[in-house]
Amino acid sequence: MRIPGLSIVIPAYNSGENLTPLVDRLAAVLPSLAGAYELVLVNDGSRDGTWDRIRNLVAGHPWIRGIDLQRNYGQHNALLCGIRAARHGVIVTMDDDLQHPPEEIARLLDKLGEGADVVYGTAEAQQHGLWRNLASRMTKRALASAVGATNAANVTAFRAFRTPVRNAFEHYHGPSVSIDVLLSWGTSRFAAQRVRHDARRQGVSNYTFRKLASHALEMMTGFSTWPLRVASLVGFSATLFGLAVLAYVLIRYVMAGGSVPGFPFLAAIITIFSGAQLFALGIMGEYLARMHNRAMDRPTYAVREDTSPGSNRS
């Protein structure tokens, strides 16, 4: 499907060697996909020569725009910056490691033309290891709990969506960002399309099991009240258990004429109740930490330099 305008948004982090072949492949396919197109490369505080490479690409390709962030804010924060800078009617987000083949963009646009507002490009075959796949499943379950989305299992970083969807999070401001949660604020018309995912060309993924687990916790406590409900359920269950123990003690006293003997029984009851209380306090602590971060009014991102024409950031 050929569309009037297309914006490609790619956050870049220590990926200078991948950008030139990525741009070459995009240059080969984009003219057949849209009448007007652009590539927005957001440098997310890279420590190598990524920004210099972006500036060279901008100088040689008028359809490329570069944005340099002040420091590393994270993939989703950098994506939000690029999404807000996009100027065309459809936005496609991709990784910078060539795992998302530019040639597969056409399949996302075809699916988008069937009436969806957001289309995810799900992998025909996973290219990650066991622990990375396990962490990805954990993140998707967290996303489902955060937004109640039935399509959470299909979420990937390779996505196409209609630009008006971003109006729903136009004024979002906060240090924690999940693009998929923000997209769910603007529409419920999601779809998925099977696409080819290639192996990473160079280096290793910056998303470790620890980072993905942390991102899952951010989504659950930053965009959902589900953990608080779990804490309430645990507390309620502990209360019911305590009442059952009390009933057992009273019945035994009436029928047998004596109390329940033994220190282990008492220690076990204390441990159960203490654990339930600490669990609930831990969840409330996570929410207080999120509130503290937002109360500090930390920016979602800060731009050091923007190569867009007319920009006053340089």
C-alpha positions as CSV (number, residue, x, y, z in Angstrom):
1,M,0.0,0.0,0.0
2,R,1.4,3.4,-1.0
3,I,0.6,6.2,1.4
4,P,0.9,10.1,1.2
5,G,3.5,10.5,4.0
6,L,5.6,8.2,6.1
7,S,7.9,9.0,9.1
8,I,10.5,6.4,10.3
9,V,11.6,6.9,13.9
10,I,14.7,5.0,15.1
11,P,16.4,5.5,18.5
12,A,20.1,5.0,18.2
13,Y,22.5,3.9,20.9
14,N,26.1,3.0,20.2
15,S,25.1,1.9,16.7
16,G,27.2,4.0,14.4
17,E,28.3,1.0,12.3
18,N,24.8,-0.1,11.6
19,L,23.3,3.2,10.5
20,T,24.8,3.4,7.0
21,P,23.6,0.0,5.8
22,L,20.2,0.7,7.5
23,V,19.9,4.0,5.6
24,D,20.9,2.4,2.4
25,R,18.2,-0.2,2.7
26,L,15.6,2.3,3.7
27,A,16.5,4.5,0.7
28,A,15.8,1.5,-1.5
29,V,12.3,0.9,-0.2
30,L,10.8,4.1,1.0
31,P,10.1,5.7,-2.4
32,S,7.8,2.9,-3.3
33,L,5.9,3.2,0.0
34,A,5.1,6.9,0.3
35,G,4.9,10.1,-1.7
36,A,6.8,11.9,1.0
37,Y,9.0,10.3,3.7
38,E,11.5,11.1,6.4
39,L,13.8,9.3,8.8
40,V,14.2,10.7,12.3
41,L,17.3,9.3,14.0
42,V,17.4,10.0,17.8
43,N,20.8,9.7,19.4
44,D,20.1,8.4,22.9
45,G,23.3,9.5,24.6
46,S,25.6,7.2,22.7
47,R,29.2,6.9,23.9
48,D,30.7,6.1,20.5
49,G,30.6,8.1,17.2
50,T,26.9,7.5,16.6
51,W,26.0,11.2,16.6
52,D,28.9,12.1,14.2
53,R,27.6,9.3,11.9
54,I,24.1,10.7,12.0
55,R,25.3,14.2,11.2
56,N,27.1,12.9,8.1
57,L,24.0,11.0,7.0
58,V,21.9,14.1,7.4
59,A,24.4,16.1,5.3
60,G,24.1,13.5,2.5
61,H,20.4,12.8,2.6
62,P,17.8,15.7,2.9
63,W,15.1,13.3,4.0
64,I,17.0,12.4,7.2
65,R,16.7,14.4,10.5
66,G,18.9,13.9,13.5
67,I,18.1,14.7,17.2
68,D,20.8,14.4,19.8
69,L,19.6,14.0,23.4
70,Q,21.6,15.4,26.3
71,R,22.2,12.0,27.9
72,N,20.9,8.4,27.7
73,Y,17.2,8.5,28.7
74,G,16.2,5.0,27.5
75,Q,14.7,3.6,24.3
76,H,11.1,4.5,25.0
77,N,12.0,8.1,26.0
78,A,14.0,8.5,22.8
79,L,11.2,7.1,20.8
80,L,8.7,9.5,22.3
81,C,11.0,12.4,21.3
82,G,11.2,11.1,17.7
83,I,7.4,10.4,17.6
84,R,6.7,14.0,18.6
85,A,9.0,15.3,15.9
86,A,7.5,13.2,13.1
87,R,5.7,15.2,10.4
88,H,3.8,12.7,8.3
89,G,0.6,10.8,8.6
90,V,2.0,7.4,9.5
91,I,4.8,6.6,11.8
92,V,6.9,3.4,11.8
93,T,9.3,2.7,14.7
94,M,12.2,0.3,14.3
95,D,15.4,-0.8,16.2
96,D,18.8,0.4,15.0
97,D,20.4,-3.1,14.8
98,L,18.8,-4.2,11.4
99,Q,16.8,-7.0,13.2
100,H,13.7,-5.2,11.7
101,P,14.1,-5.5,7.9
102,P,13.1,-2.3,6.1
103,E,11.7,-4.4,3.4
104,E,9.0,-5.6,5.8
105,I,7.5,-2.2,6.4
106,A,5.2,-2.7,3.4
107,R,3.5,-5.6,5.2
108,L,2.8,-3.3,8.2
109,L,1.4,-0.6,6.0
110,D,-0.9,-3.1,4.2
111,K,-2.2,-4.3,7.6
112,L,-2.7,-0.7,8.6
113,G,-4.8,-0.2,5.5
114,E,-7.3,-2.8,6.7
115,G,-8.6,-0.4,9.4
116,A,-6.2,-0.7,12.4
117,D,-4.7,2.3,14.1
118,V,-1.6,0.4,15.4
119,V,0.1,-2.6,13.8
120,Y,2.9,-4.6,15.4
121,G,5.3,-6.6,13.4
122,T,5.6,-9.9,15.3
123,A,8.5,-12.2,14.6
124,E,8.0,-15.4,12.6
125,A,10.9,-16.8,14.6
126,Q,12.5,-15.5,17.8
127,Q,16.2,-14.5,17.5
128,H,16.9,-14.2,21.3
129,G,18.1,-16.6,23.9
130,L,16.1,-18.4,26.6
131,W,16.5,-15.7,29.3
132,R,15.8,-12.9,26.9
133,N,12.6,-14.6,25.7
134,L,11.5,-15.3,29.3
135,A,12.0,-11.6,30.2
136,S,10.1,-10.5,27.1
137,R,7.1,-12.7,28.1
138,M,7.3,-11.1,31.5
139,T,7.2,-7.6,30.0
140,K,4.3,-8.5,27.8
141,R,2.3,-9.9,30.8
142,A,3.1,-6.6,32.6
143,L,1.8,-4.6,29.7
144,A,-1.4,-6.7,29.6
145,S,-1.9,-5.9,33.3
146,A,-1.2,-2.2,32.8
147,V,-3.5,-1.6,29.9
148,G,-5.8,-4.6,29.8
149,A,-4.8,-5.2,26.2
150,T,-5.6,-8.5,24.7
151,N,-2.9,-8.0,22.1
152,A,0.0,-7.6,24.5
153,A,1.6,-10.9,23.3
154,N,2.1,-9.3,19.9
155,V,3.9,-6.2,21.1
156,T,7.3,-5.5,19.5
157,A,9.4,-2.5,18.8
158,F,8.6,-2.8,15.1
159,R,5.3,-1.0,14.9
160,A,3.3,1.3,12.5
161,F,0.6,3.6,13.7
162,R,-1.4,6.6,12.5
163,T,0.1,9.8,13.7
164,P,-3.2,11.2,15.2
165,V,-3.0,8.5,17.9
166,R,-0.2,10.5,19.5
167,N,-2.7,13.3,20.3
168,A,-3.8,11.1,23.3
169,F,-0.3,11.5,24.9
170,E,0.6,14.9,23.6
171,H,0.9,16.4,27.1
172,Y,2.4,13.4,28.8
173,H,5.3,14.4,31.0
174,G,7.2,12.1,33.2
175,P,10.6,10.2,33.5
176,S,9.0,6.8,32.9
177,V,7.7,6.1,29.4
178,S,6.1,3.0,27.8
179,I,5.2,3.8,24.2
180,D,2.9,0.8,24.0
181,V,0.9,2.0,27.1
182,L,0.7,5.5,25.6
183,L,-0.6,4.1,22.3
184,S,-3.3,2.3,24.2
185,W,-4.5,5.7,25.5
186,G,-5.3,6.8,22.0
187,T,-6.9,3.7,20.4
188,S,-8.2,0.2,20.9
189,R,-7.8,-0.8,17.2
190,F,-4.6,-2.9,17.4
191,A,-3.5,-5.5,14.9
192,A,-0.5,-7.8,14.4
193,Q,1.3,-8.8,11.2
194,R,3.9,-11.7,11.0
195,V,7.2,-10.3,9.6
196,R,10.7,-11.5,9.2
197,H,13.1,-10.6,12.0
198,D,16.8,-11.0,11.2
199,A,19.7,-11.7,13.5
200,R,21.5,-8.7,15.0
201,R,24.4,-7.6,12.7
202,Q,26.9,-6.4,15.3
203,G,27.3,-6.3,19.1
204,V,24.8,-7.5,21.6
205,S,21.4,-6.3,22.7
206,N,21.3,-3.6,25.4
207,Y,18.2,-5.2,26.8
208,T,19.3,-7.7,29.5
209,F,17.0,-9.9,31.6
210,R,17.5,-7.4,34.4
211,K,16.6,-4.4,32.3
212,L,13.5,-6.0,30.9
213,A,12.3,-7.1,34.3
214,S,12.8,-3.5,35.6
215,H,10.8,-2.2,32.6
216,A,8.0,-4.7,33.4
217,L,8.0,-3.4,37.0
218,E,7.9,0.2,35.7
219,M,4.9,-0.6,33.6
220,M,3.0,-2.3,36.4
221,T,3.6,0.3,39.0
222,G,3.7,3.3,36.8
223,F,0.7,2.8,34.6
224,S,-1.6,0.4,36.6
225,T,-3.2,-0.1,40.0
226,W,-3.2,-3.9,39.6
227,P,-0.3,-4.5,42.1
228,L,-2.2,-2.5,44.7
229,R,-5.1,-4.8,44.2
230,V,-2.8,-7.8,44.6
231,A,-1.5,-6.4,47.9
232,S,-5.1,-5.9,49.1
233,L,-5.9,-9.5,48.1
234,V,-2.9,-10.8,49.9
235,G,-3.8,-8.8,53.0
236,F,-7.4,-10.1,52.8
237,S,-6.2,-13.7,52.4
238,A,-3.9,-13.3,55.4
239,T,-6.9,-12.0,57.4
240,L,-9.1,-14.9,56.5
241,F,-6.2,-17.3,57.4
242,G,-5.8,-15.6,60.8
243,L,-9.6,-15.9,61.4
244,A,-9.4,-19.6,60.5
245,V,-6.5,-20.1,62.9
246,L,-8.4,-18.3,65.7
247,A,-11.5,-20.5,65.1
248,Y,-9.3,-23.6,65.3
249,V,-7.8,-22.4,68.5
250,L,-11.2,-21.6,70.1
251,I,-12.7,-24.9,68.9
252,R,-9.8,-26.9,70.2
253,Y,-10.0,-25.1,73.5
254,V,-13.7,-25.8,73.9
255,M,-13.5,-29.5,72.7
256,A,-10.1,-30.5,74.2
257,G,-9.9,-28.1,77.1
258,G,-6.4,-26.8,76.2
259,S,-4.6,-24.3,74.0
260,V,-2.5,-25.1,71.0
261,P,0.9,-26.1,72.2
262,G,4.3,-25.4,70.7
263,F,6.4,-22.5,69.6
264,P,6.7,-23.6,65.9
265,F,3.0,-23.0,65.3
266,L,3.1,-19.5,66.8
267,A,6.3,-18.7,64.8
268,A,4.8,-19.8,61.6
269,I,1.7,-17.6,62.1
270,I,3.9,-14.6,62.9
271,T,6.0,-15.2,59.8
272,I,3.0,-15.5,57.5
273,F,1.5,-12.2,58.7
274,S,4.8,-10.4,58.7
275,G,5.5,-11.5,55.1
276,A,2.1,-10.3,54.0
277,Q,2.6,-6.9,55.6
278,L,6.1,-6.5,54.1
279,F,4.8,-7.5,50.7
280,A,2.1,-4.9,50.8
281,L,4.5,-2.2,52.1
282,G,6.9,-3.0,49.3
283,I,4.3,-2.5,46.6
284,M,3.2,0.8,48.3
285,G,6.8,1.8,48.4
286,E,7.1,1.3,44.6
287,Y,4.2,3.6,44.1
288,L,5.6,6.2,46.4
289,A,8.9,6.0,44.5
290,R,7.0,6.7,41.2
291,M,5.2,9.6,42.8
292,H,8.5,11.0,44.2
293,N,10.1,10.8,40.7
294,R,7.2,12.6,39.1
295,A,7.0,15.2,41.9
296,M,10.6,16.1,41.1
297,D,9.4,17.1,37.6
298,R,12.3,15.3,35.9
299,P,12.0,15.8,32.1
300,T,11.1,12.9,29.8
301,Y,14.1,13.9,27.7
302,A,16.2,17.0,26.8
303,V,17.5,17.8,23.3
304,R,21.1,18.9,22.8
305,E,20.9,19.4,19.1
306,D,18.3,19.1,16.4
307,T,19.2,19.2,12.7
308,S,15.6,19.9,11.5
309,P,15.3,23.0,9.4
310,G,14.2,26.0,11.6
311,S,15.1,24.3,14.8
312,N,16.8,26.6,17.4
313,R,18.5,23.7,19.3
314,S,22.1,23.3,18.2
